[in-house]
Amino acid sequence: MMKEIDLTIPPEHINDSCYIKKLVLEKTKKEPGHIKILKRSIDARHKPVYRLKVAVYAGQEPEKEKFPAFKNVSVGKNVFIAGAGPAGLFAALRLLQMGIKPVIFERGKDIDSRKKDIKALDSSKKLLNPDSNYCFGEGGAGTFSDGKLYTRAVKRGKPHQVLSLLVQHGATPDILIDSRPHIGSDALPGVIKSIRKTIITHGGQINFNSRITSVTVKEDKMVSITLNEEELLPCTALIFATGHSSAGTYRMLQEQGVELETKPFAVGVRVEHSQQLINSIQYGSSPRPEGLPPASYVLKSSFGGRGVYSFCMCPGGMIIPASTDKGELVLNGMSPSGRDLPFANSAIVASVSEKDFGTGVFDGLKFREKIEREAFNVTGSLIAPAQRLTDFVSGEISKTLPSCSYVPGVTSFPIAKLFPHYVTEALIKSFEDFGKKMKGFLSSEAAVLAPETRTSSPVRIPRSRTTLMHPGAEGLFPCGEGAGFSGGILSSALDGMKCAQAAQNFI
Ligand SMILES: Cc1cc2nc3c(=O)[nH]c(=O)nc-3n(C[C@H](O)[C@H](O)[C@H](O)COP(=O)(O)OP(=O)(O)OC[C@H]3O[C@@H](n4cnc5c(N)ncnc54)[C@H](O)[C@@H]3O)c2cc1C
């Protein structure tokens, strides 16, 4: 017999199984057999506590997590996949489950080679490889990401399926129970390598250094792809999951006659505080109470009908250069599994739409590129324009800058100059609002770095709701964040699995 009960646990007892057992006994009035934690969340509305949902078993063992089986697909039908990010890799895993051979083409390198390019990028402030960087290469933008794994897009599928596959490939089982699961940029590469091993040992293929430079559609049907401008391959089913950083790929698609659409997105800055300050604001004490993780926050506001919100908040993390082309500067954030670095950073972005940048297919993309290029041109390198938060809000140039985590370095610059006035105005008003919501947030010791421009895609590759194929290209399955159908690791992975399912119905 199994019974589910809810428990409230003081943080200092969260890892104390005797304490939890005692609480179960008090609640059920029976000596528990096995106890399994099903869900774990932090309630910090008052004095922070953990809320647990536990299953209490009498006379039976808890069920173990059931991992899916993969078939050997060395012979038989195949489906091509463009991009080895979360969408592409999870499409491949789903195809393996269904007995179909995934053949992945990824413009970047395998993780170990990619790590070397990232090291060179961080230290040189300039040496950017347009095929191998924080966004491109094995695992896509998900590899050196923060690895936060939540989504509100549950309509896209069952998040548990993705979390379970991640655990099957070496991620901590905590992600199956935490309300805000997190893997960390140090642990993600191992998980991605393990996924590669599954794909290859079951007969699938991953081709690195293989950029799709042309997609040929004839009579509204996928016909072929070209790799690296030289190798032509016949192709009738292609899951197209190239992410939203590959501007050249969007342009290539349009040149090949594949219809695209513009879409709203968001631009803004990264704000960074000391983690201690965020802990004391959120938990009311610093150092943080025993048993609680480094604190995070979620903030939202609006100004003149424009939404402004925090995005990809990284407690105990660092800001990184996420540029993918020479001559552009883009920032993002990540954190290791322990979230034990001294800083807390988050994107604070304002939504922008066709009303701001125009209705042309690439007007949003051009708007993004202009900001990124101007930010790069401030120093002609990946050194980031920065200001003290209070100076950004009051419109003053910072004479000195607080220390921050961004390895290539920062330079004092009036960040307002990088954005249209309506974006700056919305950001400033929202920072004032956030300062009221979180006392101490609007601090002169906080740094603002710019720009954060890649929270979501500025372009959509349309697809049919039923077949998931492009309306003008049978066999082409626009997929993941770059196609405009997901945002983040979990929803991109779910979309990959959904496209794999649709491809199975097609081939
Ligand atoms: C630093 C950082 C931190 C992040 N942190 C988080 C987080 O904590 N949680 C979260 O949910 N999300 C996070 N994200 C966002 C998340 O990584 C993306 O939403 C997700 O990776 C999108 O998945 P995708 O597969 O659609 O695209 P991508 O991950 O962008 O993968 C696309 C792949 O396609 C390849 N490609 C591009 N063009 C071509 C071509 N023409 N031919 C062949 N291959 C091509 C690219 O090299 C890339 O590997 C973070 C992103 C970054 C950069």
The ligand as an ORCA input file, in Angstrom:
! r2SCAN-3c Opt
* xyz 0 1
  C      25.123     30.530    -21.529
  C      23.720     30.025    -21.680
  C      23.018     29.642    -20.542
  C      21.733     29.122    -20.658
  N      21.107     28.659    -19.531
  C      19.909     28.046    -19.651
  C      19.289     27.460    -18.524
  O      19.806     27.476    -17.418
  N      18.092     26.852    -18.708
  C      17.468     26.804    -19.926
  O      16.383     26.227    -20.029
  N      18.033     27.354    -21.003
  C      19.237     27.968    -20.900
  N      19.834     28.510    -22.007
  C      19.108     28.440    -23.291
  C      19.187     27.031    -23.871
  O      20.499     26.619    -23.903
  C      18.524     27.021    -25.232
  O      17.182     27.407    -25.068
  C      18.545     25.633    -25.861
  O      19.848     25.155    -25.943
  C      17.899     25.660    -27.248
  O      17.973     24.381    -27.781
  P      17.964     24.088    -29.353
  O      18.360     22.675    -29.507
  O      16.682     24.548    -29.921
  O      19.095     25.036    -29.979
  P      20.636     25.177    -29.644
  O      20.951     24.682    -28.288
  O      20.976     26.591    -29.957
  O      21.356     24.182    -30.666
  C      21.421     24.435    -32.026
  C      22.622     23.706    -32.605
  O      22.548     23.802    -34.020
  C      23.840     24.003    -34.546
  N      23.719     24.669    -35.838
  C      23.390     25.952    -36.096
  N      23.335     26.176    -37.413
  C      23.642     25.001    -38.026
  C      23.730     24.581    -39.378
  N      23.480     25.427    -40.385
  N      24.082     23.299    -39.639
  C      24.335     22.415    -38.623
  N      24.263     22.772    -37.327
  C      23.895     24.033    -37.029
  C      24.537     24.856    -33.515
  O      25.941     24.711    -33.608
  C      23.969     24.309    -32.204
  O      24.798     23.319    -31.663
  C      21.126     29.029    -21.926
  C      21.824     29.443    -23.085
  C      23.112     29.940    -22.956
  C      23.858     30.373    -24.201
*
